[in-house]
Amino acid sequence: MTLATTQLDHSVLRSAFAQFPSGVVALCAEIDGKPMGMAASSFVAVSMDPPLVAFCVQHTSTTWPKLTTSARIGISVLGELHDGAARTLAAKTGNRFEGLDVVTTEDGAVFIEGASMWLDATVTEQVPAGDHAIVLMAINELEVKADVAPIVFHGSKFRRLAVDL
């Protein structure tokens, strides 16, 4: 079998990558007394011993360099009712926390209420990878909200999980 030959331009790659469903996380911290955050759909569990997670961030991000100044970053796995929050947190301008209820820890990690999981994390390493960086983070603490279903990003749309098969 031979795969169809396709130009690997940005629109083709974006469409291809959209075929893989993923969760959506908010990465947030308190910077200079105010919550700052961003959304990411490139989040993955990495290791249980030690507990590590990772996500990918574009080199052009203006938010990520500011977040890395915090010792702790809150990772909220957004719930199925957070489609508006995911869009707001991904916006380039405006108040990314408008309409959101947040919880801030003493260490500066910021969490979104209604998320299916909260992870208090610390950046351990950033690895260059093309036009992105792979950010490895150690989990310091976590809280799971098993009764909240996560939102799913697939086909460039936010979706809800179907009932069990």
N, C-alpha and C positions, 0 to 999 in steps of 0.2 A: 504494500500500500504506500502511496505517496500523498503527502499532505498538499492541499491546494496552495499554490504560490501566491503570496499576498505581500504587497508593500507594507512594511512595518512602520507606518507613520503613526502619529499621535492619535488620530481618530480611530484607526483600526485597533491599536493597542488598548485604548480606553474602552472600546466596545468589547474586545476580547476579555479584558480584565474584569469587566462588569458581569461576566457570566459566572463568576465565583461569588457566592453569597458570603457576607461577613457581618459581624456585629459592628456596632458603632460605640466608640468610647469618647468621653470628654476627659481631657487632661487639663487640670486646673490647679492654680495655686494663688495665694494672696501675695501680691507684689505692691509694695509701697502702700499698704493698707486697703487695696482694692482687689477684688477677684479678677483674675485673668485666665483665659482658657481657650481651648481649641478642640475641634472634633477630629477624630481619625477613624478610618475603617480598616486600617492595616495593622490591627492589633492581634497578637498571638501569645499563647502560653508557651514558655520556652523550657522551664526546668522546675522540678519539684524539690530537688536537693542540689543547690540552694534554690529557694523559690524565686524564679525569674520570669518576667514577661518582656515583650518587645513590641515596638511599633515603628512605622517608617514615616519620616517627615521630609518634605521638600526642602532643599537648600535655600529656596527663596522665601521661606516662612519668616515673617517678622515677629510672630508671637513666640515661637519656640525658643529663640535665644533669650528672651525675657524670662520665660518659665524656668529655664535651666539655672537661673540665679537663686531659685528656692531650694532649700535642703530637702523638702518633701513636696511631692506632686500627688494630688488626688486623681485617681483614675476611676471614673464612674462608667460602668457598662450601662448604656442608656436603655431604658425600658421601652416597651412597645407604644407607649403614649408620648414618647419624646421626639416625634418626627419634626415638630416645630423647633424644639430645642436643638436638634442636630443641625438644622439649617442655620439657626441663629449663631450657634457656636462655630460654624464653618464660614460665616460671613467675613468679608474683608473689612467692613466698616460697621459702625453702630455699636449699641450696647449688647454684647453677646450674652448677657445674663438677664435681659429683659423678660419678665414673667416667670423666671426660674427661682425656686427656693433652694438655697444652698446651706451647707454646713461647713464651717471652717474649723480645723483643728488648731491646737496651740502651736504646732510646728509649721502652719501655713498651708497645709493641704486643703483644697476646696473640693467638696463633693456635691453632686446634684441630687436633690430629693427625688424619689420615685425611680431611682436606678435599680437594676437587678443585682448589682454588686459594686462595692467600693473597695479599692485597693489603695493603701497608702504606700507610695513607692519612692525610691531614690534612684537617680540616674547613675549607672555604673560604667557605661561605655557607649560611645557613639562611633559607628563604623561607616565610612563613606561607601555609598552604593549607587553609582550613576548620578542621577539628578536628585537623589534622596540620601538620607542617612538612616541607618538602622540603629534605633536607640534601645539599648538593653537596660532594664530597670529591675532592681531588687525589691521584692515585696516586704514591707516592714510589718504591716497589719492588714487585715481584710475583714469585710462584713458581707455576707451573702444574704440576699433577700429572695428566697426561693419562690415566693408567691408572685414575683414580678417577672413577666416574660420579657426577654430582650427584644429590641428592635433589630431588624435585619436589613442590610443594604444589598440589593441585587438588581441588576439591570438598570442601574442608575436611579433606582426608586427605593424608598423606604417601605418595608413590608413587615407583616406580622407572621409569626410562626403558625403553621397549620396545627390542628389537633393531632395527637399521636396516631400513627397508622396502626 
